[in-house]
Amino acid sequence: MTPEILQAAANRLQKAKDGKYDIDVLIQIYGDKEIDDLFECLDLDRLKLADDWMEQHPADDAEPVTEEWLRSVGFSDELPPPIREEVYDGTMFLIAKIPDKEYEGSDDGQYVLIFDDMSGGIWTVSNGNCYGGSTIVRSTTTRQQVRQLLQALGVKTIQQRKG
């Protein structure tokens, strides 16, 4: 759902609340409808905001990061050489194209996010050079932390790419 749709729903709900859900106020907000239809419109706006909130706050946010969960959001243990040879087994990878504004059209924006299961850290590799990467987070113990990091980097999970 677009931010504009959500903002419009929030504005309508705020007006309804401010008007103490008076029928005349609801008619001003949603138009001249039957009473049941007015309350259905109100409920639909509530559902839009609730669905968005639930999408932003998954129930498993506090759960620990596991290999199974990392796979479910797009991490894998498959990585082509030469990077694969430079990291140890048990490490998970998420390859993502993060464009480099300075070098538009070049491969300089290619990054690999690496989840180090020994330290729980996430770090980046650019241009296939494992030693040219940098540590982003030393310890990511919850799914929420991983999601927030991916969001900050502009990397979409499998679910976000499908939805």
C-alpha positions as CSV (number, residue, x, y, z in Angstrom):
1,M,0.0,0.0,0.0
2,T,1.4,3.4,-0.9
3,P,2.3,6.0,1.7
4,E,-0.3,8.3,0.2
5,I,-3.1,5.8,0.7
6,L,-2.0,5.1,4.3
7,Q,-1.7,8.8,5.1
8,A,-5.2,9.5,3.7
9,A,-6.7,6.6,5.8
10,A,-4.9,8.0,8.9
11,N,-6.2,11.5,8.2
12,R,-9.8,10.2,7.8
13,L,-9.5,8.2,11.0
14,Q,-8.2,11.2,12.9
15,K,-11.0,13.4,11.7
16,A,-13.5,10.7,12.7
17,K,-11.9,10.4,16.1
18,D,-11.8,14.2,16.6
19,G,-15.5,14.3,15.7
20,K,-16.2,11.6,18.3
21,Y,-17.4,9.3,15.4
22,D,-20.6,11.4,15.0
23,I,-22.6,10.3,12.0
24,D,-22.6,13.8,10.5
25,V,-18.8,13.9,10.7
26,L,-18.6,10.4,9.1
27,I,-20.8,11.6,6.3
28,Q,-18.4,14.6,5.7
29,I,-15.5,12.2,5.6
30,Y,-16.8,9.3,3.6
31,G,-19.8,10.8,1.7
32,D,-23.5,10.4,2.0
33,K,-23.9,6.7,2.7
34,E,-26.0,4.4,4.8
35,I,-24.9,4.1,8.5
36,D,-23.6,0.6,8.1
37,D,-21.6,1.6,5.0
38,L,-20.1,4.5,6.9
39,F,-18.8,2.2,9.6
40,E,-17.6,-0.3,7.0
41,C,-15.5,2.5,5.5
42,L,-14.2,3.4,8.9
43,D,-13.3,-0.3,9.5
44,L,-11.5,-0.5,6.1
45,D,-9.3,2.5,7.0
46,R,-8.5,0.8,10.4
47,L,-7.6,-2.4,8.6
48,K,-5.3,-0.6,6.1
49,L,-3.3,1.0,9.0
50,A,-3.3,-2.3,11.0
51,D,-2.0,-4.3,8.1
52,D,0.7,-1.8,7.4
53,W,1.7,-1.7,11.1
54,M,1.9,-5.5,11.1
55,E,4.0,-5.5,8.0
56,Q,6.4,-3.1,9.6
57,H,6.5,-5.0,12.9
58,P,6.5,-8.7,12.2
59,A,5.6,-11.0,15.1
60,D,9.0,-12.7,14.9
61,D,11.1,-9.5,15.3
62,A,12.5,-10.6,18.6
63,E,13.3,-14.1,17.4
64,P,16.9,-15.1,17.0
65,V,18.5,-15.2,13.6
66,T,18.8,-18.8,12.3
67,E,20.1,-20.3,9.1
68,E,16.6,-21.3,8.1
69,W,15.3,-17.8,8.6
70,L,18.3,-16.2,6.7
71,R,17.4,-18.5,3.8
72,S,13.8,-17.5,3.9
73,V,14.7,-13.8,3.4
74,G,17.2,-14.4,0.6
75,F,20.6,-15.4,2.2
76,S,22.3,-18.5,0.8
77,D,25.5,-20.4,1.3
78,E,26.1,-20.5,-2.5
79,L,28.6,-17.9,-3.6
80,P,30.8,-17.9,-6.8
81,P,34.6,-17.8,-6.5
82,P,36.7,-15.9,-5.7
83,I,34.8,-14.7,-2.6
84,R,33.7,-18.1,-1.6
85,E,37.3,-19.2,-1.1
86,E,38.0,-16.3,1.2
87,V,35.4,-17.0,3.8
88,Y,34.8,-20.1,5.9
89,D,32.0,-22.6,5.8
90,G,28.8,-21.8,7.7
91,T,28.8,-18.2,6.4
92,M,25.6,-17.0,4.7
93,F,25.5,-14.6,1.8
94,L,23.0,-12.2,0.3
95,I,24.1,-10.7,-3.1
96,A,22.6,-7.3,-3.8
97,K,23.1,-4.6,-6.3
98,I,23.5,-1.4,-4.4
99,P,24.1,1.4,-7.0
100,D,27.1,3.6,-6.5
101,K,25.9,7.1,-7.5
102,E,29.5,8.2,-8.3
103,Y,30.1,5.5,-10.8
104,E,26.7,5.1,-12.5
105,G,26.6,2.0,-14.7
106,S,29.7,0.4,-13.3
107,D,30.0,-2.7,-11.2
108,D,31.2,-0.6,-8.2
109,G,27.8,-0.8,-6.8
110,Q,27.8,-4.6,-6.5
111,Y,27.9,-5.7,-2.9
112,V,27.6,-9.0,-1.1
113,L,26.2,-8.9,2.4
114,I,27.8,-11.6,4.5
115,F,26.3,-12.8,7.7
116,D,29.1,-14.2,9.8
117,D,27.5,-16.9,11.9
118,M,30.4,-17.1,14.3
119,S,30.2,-13.4,15.4
120,G,26.7,-12.6,14.2
121,G,28.1,-9.7,12.3
122,I,27.1,-8.5,8.9
123,W,29.7,-7.0,6.6
124,T,29.9,-6.0,2.9
125,V,32.2,-6.9,0.1
126,S,32.5,-4.7,-3.0
127,N,33.6,-5.7,-6.4
128,G,34.3,-9.3,-5.4
129,N,37.1,-8.3,-3.1
130,C,36.6,-9.8,0.3
131,Y,39.3,-7.7,1.9
132,G,37.9,-4.5,0.6
133,G,34.7,-4.9,2.6
134,S,33.8,-3.2,5.8
135,T,32.0,-4.3,8.9
136,I,28.5,-2.9,9.1
137,V,27.2,-4.4,12.3
138,R,29.3,-6.4,14.7
139,S,26.4,-8.3,16.2
140,T,22.9,-8.9,14.9
141,T,21.1,-11.3,17.1
142,T,17.5,-10.6,16.2
143,R,15.5,-10.8,13.0
144,Q,14.4,-7.2,13.5
145,Q,18.1,-6.0,13.5
146,V,18.8,-7.8,10.2
147,R,15.6,-6.4,8.6
148,Q,16.4,-2.9,9.7
149,L,19.9,-3.2,8.3
150,L,18.7,-4.5,5.0
151,Q,16.1,-1.7,4.8
152,A,18.7,0.9,5.6
153,L,20.9,-0.4,2.7
154,G,18.0,-0.6,0.3
155,V,18.2,-4.4,0.0
156,K,14.9,-6.1,-0.4
157,T,14.1,-9.5,1.1
158,I,12.5,-12.2,-1.0
159,Q,9.1,-11.4,0.4
160,Q,9.5,-7.7,-0.4
161,R,10.5,-8.5,-4.0
162,K,7.5,-10.8,-4.5
163,G,5.0,-8.4,-2.8
